[in-house]
Structure formats: structure tokens, C-alpha cells
Amino acid sequence: MAELPEGFEEKYRQLLGDEADAFIESFDKPVVKAFRQNPLKANMDLYDTESDGKVPWGKWGNYGAVKGHSVDHTTGVIYSQEPSAQLVGELARPKPGERVLDLAAAPGGKTTHLASFMEQKGLLVSNEIFRKRAAILSENVERFGVQNAIVTNHSSQELSPKFPQYFDKIVLDAPCSGEGMFRKDPAAIKYWHEHYPEENATRQREILEEAVKMLKPGGQLVYSTCTFAPEEDERIIAWLISERPDLEIVDADKYEAMDDGKPEWADGNPDLKKTARLFPHHSDGEGHFMAKLVSNQTEDDYVAKEPKLAKSNLTKDQRALWQDFRTDFLPDYDPALLIAFGDQVYAAPEGTPDLTGLQVMRVGVHLGTLKKKRFEPSLALALALHPDQFTRRYEVTDEEWAKYVHGDTFMIRDREQYKNGWYLLEIGGNGTGFGKLVDGQMKNFYPKGLRFQVREEKNELSDDMY
Ligand SMILES: C[S@@+](CC[C@H](N)C(=O)[O-])C[C@H]1O[C@@H](n2cnc3c(N)ncnc32)[C@H](O)[C@@H]1O
């Protein structure tokens, strides 16, 4: 029997009444593993991952475990995400071309899902307050092949003055007391105490106050938590609409296993029924809460000015190095806005605002590094573009792939057919990185920090929480 924190069981026995037994027993049920396929990839078919069936909500969700050493995980064809968490992206459903903010984004479950809907068009600002977590987020955005995201590392207070009334859609997947994750992350049980939900609610209000400043008149806000606590769920939404009467709760399209929000756990406002709860005794997934709100403001409510746009800062020589590489290797790919951070070059999304004063971890596609006399492509480029955009590709076998991700060089097959130079290495119809061919030997450019030994045993990914 799961050891639940003192006071927790009592609280939910009171709140849930007859249902409490089933709720408490659900903490002993096994965690349900799931993942999403990635429609941004040239080929999103599974190469070496088993699907145990489709998650009923969404196009891309599957039940099943993700192996960290799999081709599918390494090339970004899949993202491990438990089934309930997959509903947040479904609820937000941004459209291609929109401006979208994921305010508390690490490690990137919701961000990669939002990017899937956006089809590389528009601007996704994916923000995380803690630097180390922002670095993980940035890596996940890279693996997923997202071309239109800017990953930033800010508090909401720092971010809001940069983007006043800017976003069509905002997702706040808020830091919370994590009660819905007790099964998955027993460490969450340790943190919990009677006042913990209220402490989290204070922080959620602080973040939301900033979030709404960044919402365009008429924009949409999705708020979610992985907790059952009414203090952090219905009561936060009740507080929010009292602060911002222009915000209206709209229906969270509910699937069978989802419950209505509970007005009686807050101020009784019947609109709170439109919010959604996922209880693990009703659905195969962890505990979640989500709400969708739409602003009734109109064009007349704009007070903010459009921010200036970012400009390219490459020197003529730097641009020439990239162009030489591009003409030879990627003739049909010519991104309009190139931005260099030191010797690192990025293809920024169209409409990228001036980034001055922002802590940016990644903007658009990391193209590569400007060396003294040449350009060296980055892994991100191989993951973001489709293989058929490259003039020279080499399809690796499973054995060659294992050598490649381990950091080894290897002798290629049919060497007489391939001239020396850069190659996109391809597996399962997607890019996996770059190699440089020298007389039949493929030199390895897989980043040192990512290399691993492919092992069958102990291969299961420690589950992504979100
Ligand atoms: C529920 S998690 C986000 C999960 C993420 N959306 C995903 O799908 O992978 C909440 C995030 O909020 C961040 N956070 C913690 N304190 C914060 C604060 N004061 N302001 C903004 N974010 C905060 C945490 O570091 C954490 O990454």
C-alpha cells in the first residue's frame, strides 16, 4: 500500500466521500507509460519502439514504454509522456502561424506537443525559470526537430515586460504540489504537507499575474497542474477570473474518462464545471487538472506596441562560410534570418522579436559552428530538416548507428559510390547526425556529451514526468 502523507488521505476522504476508497486504492495501481509520435519528422513511423495501442485522445499518443537507447528516442520520433499530460497540448491546440508561449516548459512535454500542432510555423516561446532545466528543455526541443521555438530562461516577472499583449495562446503548466504524481514520483510525497498546496497557490497566482499581461486581447490561456488540490485548481481559476473579468472559462473538451471541475470546491461558480479533472481511479493516467480561458478583450484594448524585430548580425565573411556550405549541401534551404551567438549560427523563426535583454538558450535551428575557414553543421540541423533536403546522405545500418552514437568512426559500405565530404546520416527515414567521409571512413561528429553505448538491458527511459 502506498504510504501517503499524513493529512492527505483525510483531506480527500472528506472531499470525495463515497469515491474516496477507489481514489486511495488508485495509488497502488501501476503507472501507465505512454509516448507521442512526432509529426515534424520526415518519417514518424516507429522503428524500434512497441506501441501498446493508441491513447484515445490526440492523434499522436500511444501507450508503451520508451527506450532511451532506441533509434526512435534518439532521433526524436517519439517523446515519452504519460497519457493525462497529453491532454494539455490537445486542449491548447495552437494553429500554425500563431504566437505561443509555454511559460513553465521544462523538460518539454507540452512544448514538443504544441510544436507538433504548429507545423514549424509561427513562434513558440518556450520558457523555464531554472537554468539547468532550461538546458534540458533546449536539448529536447532540438531532438524533436522544432524549427520555430525560442527557448528562454526567465522568471515570469522578467519575461512579461518583454512580451506585453503579445501571445495568441499561453500555456501555464504550473509548478504545483504534484499530488497527481505521487505514484510516479514517490519523492513528491516527501515534500507534501498540509500547507503545501496553499504555498503553491501563492506562487501560481504570482506567475499568472504576469502570464495574463502577455496575452493578446482575444487570446487563449490554458492552465494546468498535476495536483488534485482545489487550492491550486478550481480556486486558482476562480481567483483569476475575479482579477481579470475579461477572461471567460470555456469548455475543456472532455473525453469519457475526464471529470468536470468541481465548483463546490471553490466559490460555487458553475462555469468551473467547464474545467477538467483527471482522476486515476477514473482514467488510465496520472492526476491532472486543466482549464481553458479566452479573453473577451478586443482590438481596442491593445495598449502595447509591437516589439522591434530581430536583425541578422552575421558579418559578410561569416555569411559566406554558411553560404558555401549551404549551396553545396542544402541548396533549397535558405533561412531568411541568421543570428550568431559568438561562433554559433542559428536560423531564427520568421518574426523573431529583438532578443536584446533576453536569456536565450536556443533560437530556431542551431545550424552549426563557424570555424576559421569552414562551417561545421550541428546535430540540431540533422534533426530539424528532412533527409531529402540534403544533397549527400548515407543510410546507416543498425550496427553503424550503434557505432555512430558511441562516437566511433566506421568504414562505409560501397565506398566507391560516395565522394569525400559531409554526409547526413539517416536511419528509419530521419536524420541522426553528420559524418565526414574521408576515403571510405566516416568521421564521427556526434556530440561528445550525448554519446552512449547501445545496450538492450537497462534501456528503459526513466519516465518523463510531464
Ligand atoms: C509542471 S512543471 C512543467 C512541465 C513541462 N510543462 C512539461 O510538460 O514538460 C513546472 C515547471 O515550472 C518551473 N517553475 C518552478 N518555479 C517557477 C516559478 N516561480 N515560475 C515559473 N516556473 C517555475 C519548474 O522548474 C518546472 O519546470
The ligand as an ORCA input file, in Angstrom:
! r2SCAN-3c Opt
* xyz 0 1
  C       4.853     21.065    -14.133
  S       6.460     21.524    -14.470
  C       6.436     21.833    -16.168
  C       6.418     20.634    -17.046
  C       6.503     20.981    -18.511
  N       5.451     21.894    -18.889
  C       6.457     19.761    -19.411
  O       5.411     19.492    -19.991
  O       7.487     19.109    -19.580
  C       6.563     23.131    -13.810
  C       7.821     23.891    -14.169
  O       7.736     25.170    -13.504
  C       9.028     25.558    -13.131
  N       8.950     26.578    -12.052
  C       9.239     26.452    -10.753
  N       9.069     27.617    -10.109
  C       8.665     28.501    -11.010
  C       8.334     29.887    -10.954
  N       8.371     30.577     -9.845
  N       7.988     30.477    -12.112
  C       7.924     29.785    -13.265
  N       8.201     28.475    -13.356
  C       8.575     27.853    -12.260
  C       9.677     24.268    -12.700
  O      11.077     24.356    -12.745
  C       9.106     23.265    -13.695
  O       9.974     23.097    -14.787
*
